[in-house]
Amino acid sequence: MKYLWRLALCASVLISCEVRTGTPVPEQSAVRTPLELVRVLAKTNEAAVPSVITGIEDYPQEIRAILERGYIVFGMTAADQKPFFYKDEATGELIGLDVEIGYEIANFLGVQAVFNRDAASFDGVVLKVVSKEVDVALSKLSRTLRRNALVRFTDPYITFRQALLINRLELAKVSSEDDLPRYIKQFKGALAIIKNSSYVGYAESNFPLAVKKTYDTWPECIDALFAGEVLAVYRDEGEILIINETRKDSGIMMKPVFISDKQDPIAMAVSYDAPHLQEWLNVFLKDYILRNGSELTPAKLVKRHYAGNGGK
C-alpha cells in the first residue's frame, strides 16, 4: 500500500499534463534553439493547473505542499552558469539546460515554475534548500559528500570529468609532455578556483601541494590565468571546452588536461525532510535522460549553447 501513492502521482501528473496541453513534452531536438525550447516549455507552464490532479490529500506532505500552493521554487546562483542557466543576450529571457529541466518538472506536476536566483554561491544555493527558501536546488550543483550532509541529492543528470587549463609557456619550464601525468599528480603551482564551490574541496583532496587562489567568479579565475597570476584554473571539462570555444588565444596559450579518474556529478538537491520529492525527481530524471540523454554530453551542450560564438 505504501507504494500506491507513488504510482498514483506518476500516473496523475502525466495524465494531467496530457489532458491540459494536448501536447507531449518536447524533446531538445524538437526545436531549433535553446531559446525556442524554453519558450515552448514556459508557454505550457503558463497554463499549469494543479487542481487537475485529484486526491492531493493522499500525497506525501512535501509534494502535497507544492501542489496546494500551485508553484515549485528552484534555487540557482545569481551569476549565470552557461549552458545550464543564463540570460539570453538578445531578449534577457532565462534559458539553459537547468531552466528546461525546471519547466519540465513543473509542467509534469501541473504547477508554476519559480526560479530563485538570490544565492551568491553554489554553497549558498544549498543553504537555500536547508532553510527551505527553495524546494529544489537546480544550479549546475556538484554532488559532494560535504553538501550531502546538509541536503538530499538526486541521481546525477550529467557527469563531467574534472579538468585543468594550464599556461603552456609556464608548464614548459617545469615539465615535458611525456612527464605531464606525474607532474599533474604532484601539482605545486598556483591554482585558481571559485570561492565557495565544490572545487575548493576537490583541490584540497586532489592537489594538496598546489597554491590555491580563490576568486569570487569563474571569469575572474580565467582572467587570472591569462594574466599570468596563476599557472592553471581548475573546474569541470565543460567549462574548459567553453574557454577553448570562446577565446581564440586559448589554443595557443593554454593546454587543457582532462582528469579521467576524477569526476564531477551534477545533480539536484532537496531538503532532508523531502525524501519522497527526492524519489519522484529520480523517476523524473530517468525519463528525462531516456528522452534526451544523447544530448547530455559536455561537447554537445557547449556546441548547442555556444553555436555561432565568434570568440574574443
C-alpha contacts under 8 A as a table, 3 or more apart, distances in Angstrom:
res1	aa1	res2	aa2	distance
1	M	4	L	5.34
2	K	5	W	6.86
3	Y	6	R	5.41
3	Y	7	L	6.71
4	L	7	L	5.24
4	L	8	A	6.04
5	W	8	A	4.89
5	W	9	L	5.89
5	W	58	D	6.89
5	W	59	Y	6.11
6	R	9	L	5.18
6	R	10	C	6.24
6	R	280	W	7.71
7	L	10	C	5.30
7	L	11	A	6.11
8	A	11	A	5.17
8	A	12	S	5.83
9	L	12	S	5.12
9	L	13	V	5.97
9	L	59	Y	7.55
10	C	13	V	5.56
10	C	14	L	6.19
11	A	14	L	5.32
11	A	15	I	6.07
12	S	15	I	5.07
12	S	16	S	5.85
12	S	53	I	6.06
12	S	54	T	7.75
13	V	16	S	5.01
13	V	17	C	6.02
13	V	53	I	6.71
13	V	108	F	5.34
13	V	109	L	5.34
13	V	110	G	6.87
14	L	17	C	5.25
14	L	18	E	6.32
14	L	108	F	6.03
15	I	18	E	5.15
15	I	19	V	6.04
16	S	19	V	5.13
16	S	20	R	5.86
16	S	52	V	6.01
16	S	53	I	6.42
16	S	108	F	7.76
16	S	110	G	7.15
17	C	20	R	5.28
17	C	21	T	6.11
17	C	22	G	7.69
17	C	107	N	6.58
17	C	108	F	5.76
17	C	109	L	7.72
17	C	110	G	6.59
18	E	21	T	5.53
18	E	22	G	5.02
18	E	23	T	6.20
18	E	24	P	6.55
19	V	22	G	5.52
20	R	47	A	7.70
20	R	48	A	7.83
20	R	49	V	7.88
21	T	24	P	7.88
21	T	44	T	6.80
21	T	47	A	7.92
25	V	41	L	7.95
25	V	104	E	7.37
26	P	30	A	6.11
26	P	31	V	7.92
26	P	37	L	7.68
26	P	40	V	7.92
26	P	41	L	7.76
27	E	30	A	5.29
27	E	31	V	7.66
27	E	291	R	6.75
27	E	292	N	6.54
28	Q	31	V	6.23
28	Q	34	P	7.99
28	Q	37	L	6.84
28	Q	292	N	6.72
28	Q	295	E	7.92
29	S	32	R	7.02
31	V	34	P	7.93
31	V	36	E	6.34
31	V	37	L	5.82
32	R	36	E	6.64
32	R	37	L	7.55
33	T	36	E	5.22
33	T	37	L	6.41
33	T	304	R	7.66
34	P	37	L	5.22
34	P	38	V	6.29
34	P	95	I	6.59
34	P	96	G	6.44
34	P	304	R	7.60
34	P	305	H	6.94
35	L	38	V	5.31
35	L	39	R	6.20
35	L	88	D	7.39
35	L	93	E	7.90
35	L	95	I	6.11
36	E	39	R	5.13
36	E	40	V	6.33
37	L	40	V	5.17
37	L	41	L	6.33
37	L	100	E	7.50
38	V	41	L	5.06
38	V	42	A	5.86
38	V	95	I	6.15
38	V	96	G	7.83
38	V	99	V	7.29
38	V	100	E	5.89
38	V	103	Y	7.90
39	R	42	A	5.00
39	R	43	K	5.99
40	V	43	K	5.26
40	V	44	T	6.43
41	L	44	T	5.19
41	L	45	N	6.20
41	L	100	E	7.15
41	L	103	Y	5.98
41	L	104	E	6.88
41	L	107	N	7.86
42	A	45	N	4.82
42	A	46	E	6.28
42	A	103	Y	6.59
43	K	46	E	5.22
43	K	47	A	7.22
44	T	47	A	5.67
44	T	48	A	6.97
44	T	107	N	6.99
45	N	48	A	5.08
45	N	103	Y	6.84
45	N	106	A	7.12
45	N	107	N	5.66
45	N	110	G	7.69
45	N	111	V	7.27
45	N	112	Q	5.99
45	N	113	A	7.15
46	E	112	Q	7.06
48	A	107	N	6.54
48	A	110	G	4.74
48	A	111	V	5.10
48	A	112	Q	6.05
49	V	52	V	5.97
49	V	70	G	7.57
49	V	110	G	5.30
49	V	111	V	6.19
50	P	53	I	5.87
50	P	67	L	5.78
50	P	68	E	7.37
50	P	70	G	6.01
50	P	109	L	7.03
50	P	110	G	4.70
50	P	111	V	5.52
51	S	54	T	6.87
51	S	67	L	7.94
52	V	110	G	7.75
53	I	56	I	6.73
53	I	110	G	7.93
55	G	58	D	5.68
55	G	59	Y	7.61
56	I	59	Y	5.65
56	I	64	R	6.01
56	I	67	L	7.33
56	I	68	E	7.76
57	E	64	R	6.75
59	Y	63	I	6.45
59	Y	64	R	5.53
60	P	63	I	5.61
60	P	64	R	5.93
60	P	276	H	6.82
61	Q	64	R	4.98
61	Q	65	A	5.98
62	E	65	A	5.31
62	E	66	I	6.73
62	E	273	D	7.75
62	E	274	A	5.79
62	E	276	H	7.42
62	E	277	L	6.71
63	I	66	I	5.29
63	I	67	L	6.39
63	I	276	H	7.46
63	I	277	L	6.20
64	R	67	L	5.09
64	R	68	E	6.00
65	A	68	E	5.21
65	A	69	R	6.14
66	I	69	R	5.37
66	I	70	G	6.02
66	I	71	Y	5.93
66	I	72	I	5.85
66	I	111	V	7.70
67	L	70	G	5.13
67	L	71	Y	6.97
67	L	109	L	7.30
67	L	110	G	7.68
67	L	111	V	6.63
70	G	110	G	7.78
70	G	111	V	4.87
70	G	112	Q	6.19
71	Y	106	A	7.52
71	Y	111	V	4.69
71	Y	112	Q	4.28
71	Y	113	A	5.82
71	Y	114	V	6.81
72	I	106	A	6.67
72	I	111	V	6.65
72	I	112	Q	6.30
72	I	113	A	5.42
72	I	114	V	6.02
72	I	134	V	7.95
72	I	135	D	6.39
73	V	113	A	6.36
73	V	114	V	4.72
73	V	115	F	5.84
73	V	116	N	6.60
73	V	133	E	7.99
73	V	134	V	5.02
73	V	135	D	5.21
73	V	136	V	6.50
74	F	102	G	7.08
74	F	113	A	7.48
74	F	114	V	6.11
74	F	115	F	4.91
74	F	116	N	5.90
74	F	134	V	5.74
74	F	135	D	6.04
74	F	136	V	4.89
74	F	137	A	5.67
74	F	138	L	5.89
75	G	115	F	6.08
75	G	116	N	4.87
75	G	117	R	6.08
75	G	118	D	7.90
75	G	119	A	7.62
75	G	125	V	5.92
75	G	128	K	7.10
75	G	129	V	7.69
75	G	134	V	5.62
75	G	135	D	7.52
75	G	136	V	6.11
75	G	137	A	4.63
75	G	138	L	5.77
75	G	139	S	6.64
76	M	115	F	7.01
76	M	116	N	6.07
76	M	117	R	4.83
76	M	118	D	7.40
76	M	119	A	6.61
76	M	122	F	7.87
76	M	125	V	6.16
76	M	137	A	6.53
76	M	138	L	5.99
76	M	139	S	4.58
77	T	80	D	7.10
77	T	117	R	5.17
77	T	118	D	6.52
77	T	119	A	4.82
77	T	120	A	5.79
77	T	121	S	5.76
77	T	122	F	6.26
77	T	124	G	7.68
77	T	125	V	6.42
77	T	139	S	6.49
78	A	117	R	4.68
78	A	118	D	5.58
78	A	119	A	5.64
78	A	120	A	5.65
78	A	121	S	7.56
79	A	120	A	7.36
80	D	85	F	5.90
80	D	86	Y	4.58
80	D	87	K	7.19
81	Q	84	F	5.55
81	Q	85	F	5.30
81	Q	86	Y	5.95
81	Q	139	S	7.95
81	Q	140	K	7.41
82	K	85	F	5.38
82	K	86	Y	5.42
82	K	96	G	6.81
82	K	305	H	7.66
83	P	86	Y	6.97
83	P	96	G	5.30
83	P	97	L	6.42
83	P	301	L	6.66
83	P	302	V	6.78
83	P	305	H	5.81
84	F	95	I	7.77
84	F	96	G	4.58
84	F	97	L	4.54
84	F	98	D	5.04
84	F	99	V	7.21
84	F	139	S	7.33
84	F	140	K	6.31
85	F	94	L	6.62
85	F	95	I	5.52
85	F	96	G	4.33
85	F	97	L	6.42
85	F	98	D	5.84
85	F	99	V	6.04
85	F	139	S	7.58
86	Y	94	L	5.52
86	Y	95	I	5.59
86	Y	96	G	6.20
87	K	91	T	7.74
87	K	92	G	4.93
87	K	93	E	5.20
87	K	94	L	4.46
87	K	95	I	6.06
88	D	91	T	5.57
88	D	92	G	4.85
88	D	93	E	5.30
88	D	94	L	6.30
88	D	95	I	6.51
89	E	92	G	5.81
94	L	99	V	7.14
95	I	98	D	7.98
95	I	99	V	5.64
95	I	100	E	7.20
96	G	99	V	5.30
96	G	100	E	6.30
96	G	305	H	7.77
97	L	100	E	5.11
97	L	101	I	6.27
98	D	101	I	5.01
98	D	102	G	6.01
98	D	138	L	6.19
98	D	139	S	6.72
98	D	140	K	7.28
99	V	102	G	5.02
99	V	103	Y	6.22
100	E	103	Y	5.32
100	E	104	E	6.28
101	I	104	E	5.13
101	I	105	I	6.22
102	G	105	I	5.21
102	G	106	A	6.26
102	G	113	A	6.77
102	G	138	L	7.45
103	Y	106	A	5.09
103	Y	107	N	5.95
103	Y	113	A	5.96
104	E	107	N	5.01
104	E	108	F	6.11
105	I	108	F	5.27
105	I	109	L	6.35
105	I	284	F	7.52
106	A	109	L	5.12
106	A	110	G	5.90
106	A	111	V	5.19
106	A	112	Q	5.95
106	A	113	A	5.45
107	N	110	G	4.87
107	N	111	V	6.27
107	N	112	Q	7.49
108	F	111	V	7.96
116	N	119	A	7.98
116	N	134	V	7.25
119	A	122	F	7.31
119	A	124	G	5.03
119	A	125	V	5.35
119	A	128	K	7.44
120	A	124	G	6.01
120	A	125	V	7.81
121	S	124	G	4.80
121	S	125	V	6.53
121	S	195	K	7.89
121	S	196	N	6.17
121	S	197	S	7.07
122	F	125	V	5.16
122	F	126	V	6.72
122	F	139	S	7.44
122	F	141	L	6.69
122	F	196	N	6.58
122	F	197	S	5.72
122	F	198	S	7.89
123	D	126	V	5.08
123	D	127	L	6.44
123	D	147	R	7.93
123	D	196	N	5.84
123	D	197	S	6.42
124	G	127	L	5.05
124	G	128	K	6.33
125	V	128	K	5.02
125	V	129	V	6.66
125	V	137	A	6.26
125	V	139	S	7.60
126	V	129	V	5.23
126	V	130	V	6.44
126	V	137	A	6.66
126	V	147	R	7.28
126	V	150	L	7.70
126	V	151	V	7.21
126	V	269	A	7.53
127	L	130	V	4.83
127	L	131	S	6.11
128	K	131	S	5.23
128	K	132	K	5.99
128	K	133	E	5.20
128	K	134	V	5.81
128	K	137	A	7.94
129	V	132	K	4.79
129	V	133	E	6.12
129	V	134	V	5.31
129	V	135	D	6.32
129	V	136	V	6.63
129	V	137	A	6.53
129	V	151	V	7.28
129	V	269	A	7.51
129	V	270	V	6.11
129	V	271	S	5.73
130	V	133	E	7.80
130	V	150	L	6.83
130	V	151	V	6.74
130	V	271	S	5.86
131	S	134	V	7.87
132	K	135	D	6.36
132	K	271	S	7.11
134	V	137	A	7.06
135	D	270	V	6.23
135	D	271	S	7.41
136	V	268	M	6.59
136	V	269	A	5.65
136	V	270	V	5.02
136	V	271	S	7.89
137	A	141	L	7.44
137	A	268	M	5.41
137	A	269	A	4.95
137	A	270	V	6.48
138	L	141	L	6.74
138	L	267	A	7.49
138	L	268	M	5.17
138	L	269	A	7.12
139	S	268	M	7.54
140	K	266	I	5.90
140	K	267	A	7.15
141	L	266	I	5.34
141	L	267	A	5.86
141	L	268	M	6.69
142	S	198	S	6.34
142	S	264	D	6.17
142	S	265	P	5.62
142	S	266	I	4.66
142	S	267	A	6.39
143	R	147	R	6.97
143	R	148	N	7.07
143	R	153	F	6.77
143	R	156	P	7.83
143	R	264	D	7.39
143	R	265	P	5.70
143	R	266	I	5.93
143	R	267	A	6.03
144	T	147	R	5.37
144	T	148	N	6.02
144	T	198	S	7.08
145	L	148	N	4.90
145	L	149	A	6.52
146	R	149	A	5.57
146	R	150	L	7.49
147	R	150	L	5.36
147	R	151	V	6.38
148	N	151	V	5.15
148	N	152	R	5.99
148	N	153	F	6.63
149	A	152	R	7.97
150	L	271	S	7.89
150	L	272	Y	7.40
151	V	269	A	6.16
151	V	270	V	5.83
151	V	271	S	5.17
151	V	272	Y	5.38
152	R	269	A	5.40
152	R	270	V	5.24
152	R	271	S	5.93
152	R	272	Y	5.49
152	R	274	A	7.97
152	R	275	P	7.53
152	R	278	Q	7.05
153	F	267	A	6.36
153	F	268	M	5.72
153	F	269	A	4.34
153	F	270	V	6.50
153	F	278	Q	7.21
154	T	267	A	5.69
154	T	268	M	5.38
154	T	269	A	6.10
154	T	278	Q	5.96
154	T	279	E	7.61
154	T	281	L	6.83
154	T	282	N	5.84
155	D	267	A	6.02
155	D	268	M	7.67
155	D	282	N	6.10
155	D	285	L	7.74
156	P	159	T	6.64
156	P	265	P	5.58
156	P	266	I	5.09
156	P	267	A	4.27
156	P	268	M	7.44
157	Y	265	P	7.80
157	Y	266	I	6.19
157	Y	267	A	5.87
157	Y	285	L	6.78
157	Y	289	I	7.09
157	Y	296	L	7.92
158	I	265	P	6.29
158	I	266	I	5.51
158	I	267	A	7.43
158	I	296	L	6.34
158	I	297	T	7.21
159	T	263	Q	6.72
159	T	264	D	5.65
159	T	265	P	4.27
159	T	266	I	5.83
160	F	236	D	5.92
160	F	237	E	6.08
160	F	238	G	7.08
160	F	263	Q	5.70
160	F	264	D	4.99
160	F	265	P	6.25
160	F	266	I	7.76
160	F	298	P	7.13
161	R	236	D	5.93
161	R	237	E	5.58
161	R	258	F	6.43
161	R	259	I	5.98
161	R	260	S	5.82
161	R	261	D	7.55
161	R	262	K	5.95
161	R	263	Q	4.56
161	R	264	D	5.95
162	Q	234	Y	7.62
162	Q	235	R	5.94
162	Q	236	D	4.41
162	Q	237	E	5.71
162	Q	258	F	6.21
162	Q	259	I	5.44
162	Q	260	S	7.35
162	Q	262	K	5.53
162	Q	263	Q	5.48
162	Q	264	D	6.11
163	A	234	Y	5.95
163	A	235	R	5.57
163	A	236	D	5.23
163	A	237	E	5.15
163	A	240	I	7.04
163	A	256	P	7.17
163	A	257	V	5.54
163	A	258	F	4.42
163	A	259	I	5.55
164	L	232	A	6.31
164	L	233	V	5.60
164	L	234	Y	4.71
164	L	235	R	6.53
164	L	236	D	7.94
164	L	237	E	7.96
164	L	240	I	7.35
164	L	256	P	5.83
164	L	257	V	5.07
164	L	258	F	6.55
164	L	259	I	7.97
165	L	232	A	5.37
165	L	233	V	5.41
165	L	234	Y	6.81
165	L	240	I	6.57
165	L	254	M	6.20
165	L	255	K	5.55
165	L	256	P	4.45
165	L	257	V	6.17
166	I	171	L	6.99
166	I	225	L	7.91
166	I	231	L	5.84
166	I	232	A	4.29
166	I	233	V	6.80
166	I	254	M	5.35
166	I	255	K	5.09
166	I	256	P	6.34
166	I	257	V	7.61
167	N	170	E	5.56
167	N	171	L	6.02
167	N	225	L	7.17
167	N	226	F	7.76
167	N	228	G	7.85
167	N	231	L	5.64
167	N	232	A	6.25
167	N	253	M	6.10
167	N	254	M	4.68
167	N	255	K	6.39
168	R	171	L	5.01
168	R	172	A	6.12
168	R	252	I	7.96
168	R	253	M	5.66
168	R	254	M	5.05
168	R	255	K	5.72
169	L	172	A	5.26
169	L	173	K	6.83
169	L	253	M	7.21
170	E	173	K	5.36
170	E	174	V	7.12
170	E	231	L	6.87
171	L	174	V	5.51
171	L	175	S	5.89
171	L	176	S	7.88
171	L	231	L	7.65
172	A	175	S	5.47
172	A	176	S	6.18
175	S	179	D	6.17
175	S	180	L	6.35
175	S	183	Y	6.73
176	S	179	D	5.22
176	S	180	L	6.20
177	E	180	L	5.14
178	D	181	P	7.66
179	D	182	R	5.68
179	D	183	Y	6.27
180	L	183	Y	4.93
180	L	184	I	6.07
181	P	184	I	5.27
181	P	185	K	6.41
182	R	185	K	5.23
182	R	186	Q	6.44
183	Y	186	Q	5.22
183	Y	187	F	5.69
184	I	187	F	4.83
185	K	206	N	7.77
185	K	207	F	7.23
186	Q	207	F	6.99
186	Q	209	L	6.86
187	F	207	F	6.12
187	F	209	L	6.31
187	F	210	A	5.71
188	K	207	F	7.59
188	K	209	L	4.95
188	K	210	A	4.07
188	K	211	V	6.56
189	G	209	L	7.96
189	G	210	A	5.22
189	G	211	V	5.87
189	G	230	V	7.43
189	G	231	L	5.84
189	G	232	A	7.60
190	A	210	A	5.96
190	A	211	V	4.48
190	A	212	K	5.97
190	A	213	K	6.79
190	A	229	E	7.86
190	A	230	V	4.79
190	A	231	L	5.27
190	A	232	A	6.67
191	L	210	A	6.40
191	L	211	V	5.87
191	L	212	K	5.00
191	L	213	K	5.84
191	L	230	V	5.79
191	L	231	L	6.16
191	L	232	A	5.11
191	L	233	V	5.58
191	L	234	Y	6.82
192	A	212	K	6.24
192	A	213	K	4.91
192	A	214	T	5.79
192	A	215	Y	7.07
192	A	221	C	5.44
192	A	224	A	7.50
192	A	225	L	7.55
192	A	230	V	6.38
192	A	232	A	6.31
192	A	233	V	4.65
192	A	234	Y	6.31
193	I	197	S	7.90
193	I	199	Y	6.41
193	I	200	V	6.53
193	I	212	K	7.17
193	I	213	K	6.29
193	I	214	T	4.95
193	I	215	Y	6.30
193	I	218	W	7.54
193	I	221	C	6.40
193	I	233	V	6.27
193	I	234	Y	5.78
193	I	235	R	7.26
194	I	197	S	5.66
194	I	199	Y	7.03
194	I	200	V	7.14
194	I	214	T	5.38
194	I	215	Y	5.09
194	I	216	D	5.87
194	I	217	T	5.79
194	I	218	W	5.95
194	I	221	C	7.04
195	K	200	V	6.89
195	K	214	T	5.03
195	K	215	Y	5.42
195	K	216	D	5.38
195	K	217	T	7.39
196	N	200	V	6.84
197	S	200	V	5.82
197	S	201	G	7.85
198	S	201	G	5.63
198	S	202	Y	6.37
199	Y	202	Y	4.60
199	Y	203	A	5.74
199	Y	234	Y	7.21
199	Y	235	R	6.56
200	V	203	A	5.29
200	V	204	E	6.47
200	V	214	T	7.95
201	G	204	E	5.17
201	G	205	S	6.38
202	Y	205	S	5.23
202	Y	206	N	5.85
202	Y	207	F	7.84
203	A	206	N	5.19
203	A	207	F	5.08
203	A	208	P	6.80
203	A	210	A	7.98
203	A	212	K	7.62
203	A	234	Y	7.98
204	E	207	F	5.74
204	E	208	P	5.08
205	S	208	P	6.06
207	F	210	A	5.45
213	K	230	V	7.98
214	T	221	C	7.81
215	Y	218	W	7.23
215	Y	220	E	6.15
215	Y	221	C	6.02
216	D	220	E	7.05
217	T	220	E	5.35
217	T	221	C	6.66
218	W	221	C	4.97
218	W	222	I	6.35
219	P	222	I	5.03
219	P	223	D	6.09
220	E	223	D	5.04
220	E	224	A	6.15
221	C	224	A	5.16
221	C	225	L	6.42
221	C	233	V	6.51
222	I	225	L	5.10
222	I	226	F	6.38
222	I	233	V	6.89
223	D	226	F	5.28
223	D	227	A	5.96
224	A	227	A	5.07
224	A	228	G	6.18
224	A	229	E	5.02
224	A	230	V	6.04
225	L	228	G	5.27
225	L	229	E	5.91
225	L	230	V	5.18
225	L	231	L	6.41
225	L	232	A	6.09
225	L	233	V	6.62
226	F	229	E	7.69
227	A	230	V	7.95
228	G	231	L	6.84
230	V	233	V	7.52
235	R	239	E	6.66
235	R	240	I	7.34
236	D	239	E	5.67
236	D	240	I	6.75
236	D	264	D	6.80
237	E	240	I	5.08
237	E	241	L	6.15
237	E	258	F	6.50
237	E	298	P	7.08
238	G	241	L	5.10
238	G	242	I	6.25
238	G	298	P	4.98
238	G	299	A	7.04
238	G	302	V	7.05
239	E	242	I	4.99
239	E	243	I	6.42
240	I	243	I	5.20
240	I	244	N	6.47
240	I	256	P	6.95
241	L	244	N	5.14
241	L	245	E	6.11
241	L	298	P	7.88
241	L	299	A	7.28
241	L	302	V	7.23
242	I	245	E	4.89
242	I	246	T	6.03
242	I	302	V	6.34
243	I	246	T	5.26
243	I	247	R	5.74
243	I	250	S	6.94
244	N	247	R	5.65
244	N	248	K	7.15
244	N	250	S	5.53
244	N	251	G	6.37
245	E	248	K	7.51
245	E	306	Y	7.78
245	E	309	N	7.68
245	E	311	G	6.79
246	T	309	N	6.50
246	T	310	G	6.82
246	T	311	G	4.02
246	T	312	K	6.30
247	R	250	S	5.47
247	R	311	G	4.86
247	R	312	K	5.10
248	K	251	G	6.84
248	K	311	G	5.78
248	K	312	K	6.15
249	D	252	I	5.56
249	D	253	M	6.10
250	S	253	M	5.22
250	S	254	M	5.20
250	S	255	K	7.91
251	G	254	M	5.73
251	G	255	K	7.01
259	I	262	K	5.59
259	I	263	Q	7.86
260	S	263	Q	7.19
269	A	278	Q	7.68
270	V	274	A	6.37
270	V	277	L	7.53
270	V	278	Q	6.48
271	S	274	A	5.29
271	S	275	P	7.81
272	Y	275	P	6.51
274	A	277	L	5.34
274	A	278	Q	6.35
275	P	278	Q	5.01
275	P	279	E	6.25
276	H	279	E	5.01
276	H	280	W	6.13
277	L	280	W	5.04
277	L	281	L	6.10
278	Q	281	L	5.18
278	Q	282	N	6.32
279	E	282	N	5.11
279	E	283	V	6.48
280	W	283	V	5.16
280	W	284	F	6.22
281	L	284	F	4.84
281	L	285	L	6.04
282	N	285	L	5.04
282	N	286	K	6.33
283	V	286	K	5.25
283	V	287	D	6.62
284	F	287	D	5.31
284	F	288	Y	6.15
285	L	288	Y	4.80
285	L	289	I	5.88
286	K	289	I	5.33
286	K	290	L	6.10
287	D	290	L	5.04
287	D	291	R	6.36
288	Y	291	R	5.25
288	Y	292	N	5.98
288	Y	293	G	7.41
289	I	292	N	5.01
289	I	293	G	4.33
289	I	296	L	7.92
290	L	293	G	5.68
292	N	295	E	5.73
292	N	296	L	6.79
293	G	296	L	5.11
293	G	297	T	7.98
294	S	297	T	7.16
295	E	300	K	5.90
295	E	301	L	6.89
296	L	300	K	6.88
296	L	301	L	6.57
297	T	300	K	5.36
297	T	301	L	6.08
298	P	301	L	5.25
298	P	302	V	6.21
299	A	302	V	5.29
299	A	303	K	6.16
300	K	303	K	5.00
300	K	304	R	5.96
301	L	304	R	5.15
301	L	305	H	6.17
302	V	305	H	5.41
302	V	306	Y	5.63
302	V	307	A	7.86
303	K	306	Y	5.36
303	K	307	A	5.47
304	R	307	A	5.72
306	Y	309	N	5.51
